[in-house]
Structures are given as structure tokens and as C-alpha cells.
Amino acid sequence: MFEIMALVVGLWPRLDLPPVEPAETAVPLSWIPVGPEGGSVLSVHTFGNGDSVLAVAWPNLWISTNQGATWSQVPYALFGTDDGTLTADRSLLMAKEGGLMLRSTDWGMSWDTVLSVSSIGYKILNQEKLNAVYTACQDTVLWEISFYRSTDNGENWSIAGSVRYEDELYVLAAAPTQSSLVFFACGDDDSTFIYRSTDGGTNWTRVLSRGTAYPDVRAIAVHPTNPMLVFAALSLDAFPPSGVLIVSTDMGNTWSTADSGKLYTHLNFYQDTLLLASSAIPEGIKRFKINPPQDTTWLYNQECVMWTDDAGGILWGATNGVGVIRSLTNGVSWEERNTNLYGVWAPTPHQITACGNTAYIIDYMSGRVYKSTNGGSTWARNQLNPVFDPSGGFMIGLSIHAATENLVYAGIASLGTFSSFYRTTDGGVSWIPVSILTAPLMFSLADRAQDTLYGLGFNLITTESGVFKSIDRGGSWNLVRPYPIILYGLYAFGDVKVSSWGHIFMTDTAGVSRSTNGGASWAQMSPNLQMAWWMDTTGNAVFFSSSDTNFQGVWSWNNSTWQWHFYGGDSYSPLFLLPDVAAEASYRLVTCWTIVGPMGTAAVVASDTFPYQTWGYDTLPGLLPSSVTLTSSSVILGTVGNGFYRADFQGMPINENLTGPGMMSAWVSGDKLFLNLPQATSVSIRIYDVSGRMREEMFNGGLPGGLNSLELPKSMPSGVYMVKVDAGDTRVLKWTRTGR
């Protein structure tokens, strides 16, 4: 599932020793999962009267034993998985990369290998809950598609027949009442085929051949009591994407068009009708009469639907955007069933943004936008619905950026517009599509004075890529720095940020580059952090995360010098995700990265307050961290497949006038420092520049209780400084020195 890209590592000497390397022990923060709940669910499966429900939300399986009231997960079960299905005895089957077939009889708690063939490449399974199970496999030795069959719920397998090799395997369907009847769809760039076997997969007959206008087959359904009646859903090569539903009444010998105009994702027989799931415009679930075939009304049309299932008269749907839905009224009304199901996630920091205590998330799989006004404790879904079908594997929710709490920009791919750029000026109440089709796919966004935007993107029309600039809030874009976009696993590599002094920074495979003239020209910076990944900005500096062998950790640039703040240690593993960094107001700094050790994969979060010399170090087992974000009150950790986690910031929040019984208060006025001490005590006062270097220890001794006034050193050059006061309590104060 993950594409690993090797980058050339620079061989420059270290500039200096890192200030700190965290130890393995720390007092952990109180991390709690905060969702958002729902999100993108690719399929849903039920048994019996609907008490047991299985939801597939990549990369996890989610299990409910109480009709979807609550969910538990089988973590990362879908990593390296080609396809999966359920059998009649509730066994789970997973077709894995490397020719493996795994089986679980306890809903994912434990797994057994039931088939292992080293020559098998990509595999698909039939989806019905049957005793007889089939798998179609790309045999890379015999250069054919081989079929295996199991008649005992996947416990034992035998090889059946084969057909000629094709590049793509689409769908495999078996007849519920005639286990030897199987249909299989495959194809290549030029053709799409449907094959039929009537002897359990030993011999195959091609019953349908279509050209390039039909790029794939999304679903095949054989009637549960009449195997002569077969439906198939084909995609159409059109814009916006669409499809056609075809029907055969003679077991696939002849076909006719039954319906069109929808991008069908799943076909499910329900009572005396066929349920059509559609993931494009129009989207939702439609009931379709089958005798004779006749289009009817929509049962659900609020979100694109990937899958439908039913049990005990209860209808279930898997949606790309609002998670699992359920109807107890034959489709008349629907409710969401997503408590503890975290299908909203993001693989990079570009899908979450914060301003103050307001935060926005754009779901990577659906493009849906969520908003929090309390530092990530709770989330509300916006009305923006870009409509996208994730089955093609394309990136959808690309980037979101808050210029203010209410002015927010979002780059989203959708089926209606494919490449679109949205803006809201009212905090997400309404979204305006400011550029349609012509907008580049934006993988990273930043603003200069709110209205001028910079983004790392790819233009689908011109095929240009690199840094784009807009001076009209995203209405039009010009390429200011051509650069190839490199895909790294789940996302596009690179980042763009604008510093408070107006310089534009870009990270790429060659390191960090900068423009000091609005993007007109660019220059590489030194030292060359070849593996600098993500960035964040404050009023005084730009912060970088890096996994470069010689420059690993967190760096900052304050428009004059580089400073190395943090060393992540040698256990960091960039195999899955890249380290992130978040900074706020030059006071707080947080970084996260992935480690792989004896206990498996874990997320590590390190945090500190200025001047970044004593780091708190948290390990969260079983999580893959993708981003870290600071709000006014919290740290929000993004993960792959497990939503977002929240914690109050470790350490004391910085406040220039923190008061209370028995507490010190401190403030700066002009070039004087005022301390109001509750009692006589020892006091240490040190002055740091914005890079974190101590410039002067101005006082170290005893002071009486009450109000004290001290002159700040007049020898300091003009600039911004941090005054750290230790008197039992600690305060960090901002001092702007002028007049020299």
C-alpha cells in the first residue's frame, strides 16, 4: 500500500550539537480521541438480524455487535490487502499482497494463512456470504489469471481453471443458489470483459466485450433465486464520470441496457428490487424494479454511497463522507451509526489548519470539511459536499488553510469539477467555488496578507506543476516556480509557507528554497536540508522538520540564522509517514514522528515551551502520526485511519500577566521588567533571542516580596527578545527592543 521513495542524503557536517535528545521516559499527556466520527466507509456487511456489522474504512476494519451503536477496530488490517469478503459462517477472508490468503473466524482477533502461492499477484474475491468462495489471481509465472475455489468457507482451497492474463481485475460474483455459476470481469486499457463459468471455475466463456468507452466493471449481481437474471454495472469514460447498468435474462448470453446516468458502485438485491448505489452526481441509493427493469425513486441522496447491505429487514449503507448509515423504515428515513468509528483522517499536515482555538479538517478520502471552535474537543461537519468516489485511488481532500478564523481556503478534487478551489468568509457556513477546472490540484496552501495565496500544485489541463500564486483569493493562478511533483506514498511531497516578513519557502527533494520577491525568483538555502519535510511559521521564524541523516530534527530560520532545536533520535522510521512540526507565537513548539520497535509501530510527540530546552516526550502505541497542530488551548495529533487525538498542551501556558493567590505576575513595559512577587525569593532572569540562544543573564539573586522594577539591558541591539523569569514559577515575556 505504501510506495517507498529513496532520497539522496546530504553529506554536510553538523552545524552544532543538538540541544536535546528525549529520553524514553516522560510523564505523558492525556490524549483522547476526538474524531471526527464517520468519514469514508468503503463497504458495510451485516449478519442475522443486523446485530453484527462490519465496516471497511481504510486502513482499518471496524466491528459492531450492537447494530452500529458503538464500534471497535481491527487496526491496520487493510494494509497490503487486495480484497476481502465474508463467508456464510461469518469468517473473514483477506487477500494479501505476496500471494497470501488470510482467514479469521473471530472477527479479526486472530488470523490463519489458508492459501499461499508466491506467483500470485493481485487478487479479488467474490462478495456474497456463501460457503463456496472464489478468488481470481494474477499468476505472474504462468502469465494468466488463475482461479481458486473453497467450499468450506475459505478454510481449504483448490485450483480451478484460468483465463488469459489481463492488467486489471474488476469483480467476481457467484450465484447464491448455484455455487458452480460464477461471473468474472477484467480488462486492460483497450477492452473490458465479462467471463462466465458454470462448473465452479474450471472452464470459462467470455460473454461480454466492450471497448475503451467502458473502462471497468464496478459490480455484478446474480439474482438470489433466479440465476438466469444477472445485472452488471459498467463505468463510462465521460466527464463528469458516469456509468451504465446492463441486464441479462439468459445467464449472460445476451445483454441489454437497463439504466444509465449513474456511477454505480454496488448492486444489492433487496426484497423484490435491486438497490443501486451511486457515488457520483447523482449520488445515493436508488431502488430499481427488476420485472421488468424500471427506474424508480431515490431512497437516499445526501452523500455518495459505496455499498449497501441488508439483514432482518434493516438497510445499511457505506458512504464516502458520512460513514455508516442505517434505515429501519425500508429506506424512507436514514440515520448515521458512527459512534467511535473514526473514518475521517489525513495523511499530511495540509488537511488540518488552526487559527486561535478554531480548527478545520478536510477529510482526505471524501473532501468533507469539519470545524471545531473549542480546540478540537468537538467537531461539526460543514455543508460542503464535493462528491467524490474514492475507489479509483485518487487523492480528494488535498489541502485546507485558514487565513483567519472565518476566511478559509480549500483545494479539493471532485467528480463534478475534478479540480476545484473553494473559499469561505463566514467560517464554513457557506463555501464559494472560486475556480473550477482551471484551479491546480493544491497539495499545500499558504497566504500573504490573507488575499495573496501560494500553493504547491499540479494543473490537470496544462500539466504544469510547482508553486502557483494567486492575487485574487484563488480566482486565478500563475505558475511562479516550475517544479516536478513527486508522489510519496499517500501524498505529494513538498510544502509551501510564507513567513511573517513576506518570504516564500518551499521544501522539495532538493532541500529548502526561498523567494524574497513574491515568487519572481528562487534560491536554494544553506545548509541544504535535503530531507526537510513540513513547515510551520510564527511571527519570528519558519520551522522545519527534517529526517536528513546529518540534520535530523526540528530547525528554524529567523531571516538571519539557522537554529537546531530538537533531535529526534535514531529510532525514527520514515517508512510510513514524515515528521511534522507546529509552532505558535514563538512560545510553544511541538513535533511528532513515527517509530518502529519491539512493540510495533508508535507515534511519538515531543513538546516544549520557549526556549525549547526541556522537552516532554510521549509515546502513543499503535498509531501512525501524520500531523501535529497547535490551537490556543491544545495539541491536535492527526493519524492515519484513527482520526485525531487531542491533549492540553504540556507545561504551563505562557501568559504575560498570569495572576492569582500566591502567584508571581510579570510584565514588560518599554525597557523595564516588572515583577510582583508574593514573597521574597530567589529569581533568575535570562534574555534569549527568537532563535532560542541565550544572550544575557541579567539577574540571578534574591528579590523582596511585592512589586519590583528592573531595567532591561540597554546594550542589547534592536529586535525581538524573550525574557525568561524563574522564581519558583516561570514566565516567558516578549520584549521588543527599539532605539539602538
Sequence and secondary structure as in RCSB ss.txt:
>XXXX:A:sequence
MFEIMALVVGLWPRLDLPPVEPAETAVPLSWIPVGPEGGSVLSVHTFGNGDSVLAVAWPNLWISTNQGATWSQVP
YALFGTDDGTLTADRSLLMAKEGGLMLRSTDWGMSWDTVLSVSSIGYKILNQEKLNAVYTACQDTVLWEISFYRS
TDNGENWSIAGSVRYEDELYVLAAAPTQSSLVFFACGDDDSTFIYRSTDGGTNWTRVLSRGTAYPDVRAIAVHPT
NPMLVFAALSLDAFPPSGVLIVSTDMGNTWSTADSGKLYTHLNFYQDTLLLASSAIPEGIKRFKINPPQDTTWLY
NQECVMWTDDAGGILWGATNGVGVIRSLTNGVSWEERNTNLYGVWAPTPHQITACGNTAYIIDYMSGRVYKSTNG
GSTWARNQLNPVFDPSGGFMIGLSIHAATENLVYAGIASLGTFSSFYRTTDGGVSWIPVSILTAPLMFSLADRAQ
DTLYGLGFNLITTESGVFKSIDRGGSWNLVRPYPIILYGLYAFGDVKVSSWGHIFMTDTAGVSRSTNGGASWAQM
SPNLQMAWWMDTTGNAVFFSSSDTNFQGVWSWNNSTWQWHFYGGDSYSPLFLLPDVAAEASYRLVTCWTIVGPMG
TAAVVASDTFPYQTWGYDTLPGLLPSSVTLTSSSVILGTVGNGFYRADFQGMPINENLTGPGMMSAWVSGDKLFL
NLPQATSVSIRIYDVSGRMREEMFNGGLPGGLNSLELPKSMPSGVYMVKVDAGDTRVLKWTRTGR
>XXXX:A:secstr
              SS  S    S       EEEE  EEE  EEEEETTTTEEEEEETTEEEEESSTTSS EEET
TTTTTEEEEEE TTS EEEEETTTEEEEESSTTSS EEEEE TTEEEEEE  S  SSEEEEEEETTTTEEEEEEE
SSTTSS EEEEEEE  SEEEEEEEETTEEEEEEEEEE SS EEEEEESSSSSS EEEEEE TTS  EEEEEE SS
 TT EEEEEEES SS EEEEEEESSTTSS EEEEESS EEEEEEETTEEEEEEESSSEEEEEEEETTEEEEEEEE
 SS EEEEEEETTEEEEEEEEB EEEESSTTSS EE  TT EE   SSGGGEEEETTEEEEE TTT  EEEESST
TSS EE S      GGG    EEEEEESSSS EEEEE  TTTSSEEEEESSTTSS EEEEESSS EEEEEEEETT
TEEEEEEE TTT  EEEEEESSTTSS EEEEE    EETTEE  EEEE TTS EEEEETTEEEEESSTTS  EE 
SS  TTEEEEEE SS EEEEE  TTT EEEEE SS EEEEE   TTB  SS   EEEEETTTEEEEEEEEEETTE
EEEEEEEEETT  S EEEEEET  EEEEEE SSEEEEEESSS EEEEE SS    TT   TT  EEEEETTEEEE
EESS EEEEEEEEETTS EEEEEEEEEE SEEEEEE  TTS SEEEEEEEESSSEEEEEEEE   
